[in-house]
């Protein structure tokens, strides 16, 4: 197999994967188009602006001239980090999840 056929075969395989992936992601298992009454209700929402839902609270993400990528990183690494670690260990309790009753509701926090 020469180099040209290897590259063309790879590009062909990549194209087939792209078309197959697009078809798979557009299949009904990932949702169907909105019914007209649902779409009209969404478009009537005051939060639906320019064809999408907008966040009510604006979030600052490196805006303005006062901060760029480098100063953002420097600020992150050089800022005061006191108070981020608790003074005492957080209380925890080991629970055997297999021993929980099926009809009992409980919440398990797996951590973050």
NUBA-725685 format. One line per 10 residues: number of its first residue (from 1); their letters; for each residue x, y, z of C-alpha. Coordinates in Angstrom, 3 decimals, m for minus. Example, Ala and Ser with C-alpha at 12.3 -4.5 7.8 and 13.67 -1.06 7.14 Angstrom:
residues 2
1> AS> 12.300/m4.500/7.800  13.670/m1.060/7.140 $
This chain:
residues 112
1> XXXXXXXXXX> 0.000/0.000/0.000  1.504/3.277/m1.016  1.278/6.567/0.804  m1.367/8.149/m1.442  m3.860/5.299/m1.125  m3.285/5.227/2.648  m4.098/8.943/2.951  m7.122/8.699/0.642  m8.392/5.644/2.530  m7.981/7.460/5.843 $
11> XXXXXXXXXX> m9.843/10.517/4.539  m12.591/8.284/3.154  m12.903/6.488/6.468  m13.022/9.836/8.292  m15.760/11.045/5.915  m17.831/7.907/6.448  m17.441/8.279/10.226  m18.525/11.945/10.036  m21.622/11.148/7.968  m22.500/8.187/10.198 $
21> XXXXXXXXXX> m21.990/10.233/13.361  m24.172/13.036/12.044  m26.892/10.576/11.112  m26.691/8.904/14.511  m26.873/12.182/16.429  m29.884/13.276/14.379  m31.754/10.043/15.038  m35.047/10.080/16.986  m33.408/8.680/20.142  m31.867/12.132/20.754 $
31> XXXXXXXXXX> m35.191/13.933/20.654  m37.719/14.961/18.104  m38.555/18.417/16.778  m40.814/20.440/19.044  m44.530/20.299/18.444  m45.906/23.631/17.150  m47.742/24.433/20.403  m44.624/23.718/22.486  m42.450/25.803/20.167  m44.925/28.704/20.340 $
41> XXXXXXXXXX> m44.916/28.512/24.148  m41.109/28.567/24.196  m40.940/31.537/21.837  m43.453/33.434/24.004  m41.138/33.180/27.023  m39.506/36.489/28.011  m36.186/34.648/28.365  m36.224/33.428/24.738  m34.217/36.052/22.837  m32.825/35.813/19.291 $
51> XXXXXXXXXX> m33.731/32.140/18.888  m32.295/30.886/22.177  m32.742/31.156/25.922  m30.636/33.856/27.586  m29.221/33.732/31.101  m30.978/36.140/33.481  m27.800/36.989/35.381  m24.895/38.107/33.210  m21.683/36.212/33.923  m18.350/38.024/33.656 $
61> XXXXXXXXXX> m15.781/35.957/31.828  m12.547/37.867/31.269  m14.283/40.933/29.895  m12.799/44.352/29.405  m9.233/45.535/28.973  m8.315/44.998/32.631  m7.939/41.239/32.237  m6.602/39.031/29.494  m5.609/35.393/29.451  m2.199/35.868/31.042 $
71> XXXXXXXXXX> m3.373/38.207/33.801  m6.260/35.833/34.529  m3.827/32.959/35.098  m1.499/35.122/37.180  m4.407/36.328/39.316  m5.526/32.724/39.840  m2.101/31.486/40.915  m1.111/34.508/43.021  m4.388/35.253/44.833  m4.843/34.628/48.545 $
81> XXXXXXXXXX> m6.041/31.063/49.087  m6.835/31.231/52.810  m10.188/29.838/53.840  m10.420/27.286/51.036  m9.573/24.331/53.248  m11.746/23.754/56.332  m10.095/23.977/59.747  m11.602/20.668/60.859  m12.370/17.589/58.737  m15.867/17.442/57.286 $
91> XXXXXXXXXX> m18.088/14.878/58.984  m18.671/11.743/56.983  m20.380/8.425/57.518  m19.672/5.218/55.648  m22.896/3.588/54.487  m23.406/0.143/53.027  m25.539/1.007/49.999  m26.424/m2.638/49.377  m28.050/m2.790/52.825  m30.432/0.132/52.135 $
101> XXXXXXXXXX> m34.093/m0.768/51.778  m35.524/m0.492/48.274  m38.600/1.463/49.404  m36.599/4.009/51.414  m35.525/7.293/49.803  m32.013/8.471/50.554  m29.404/10.751/49.053  m25.778/9.783/48.478  m23.238/12.497/47.846  m20.335/11.055/45.899 $
111> XX> m18.183/14.146/46.383  m16.892/16.777/44.100 $
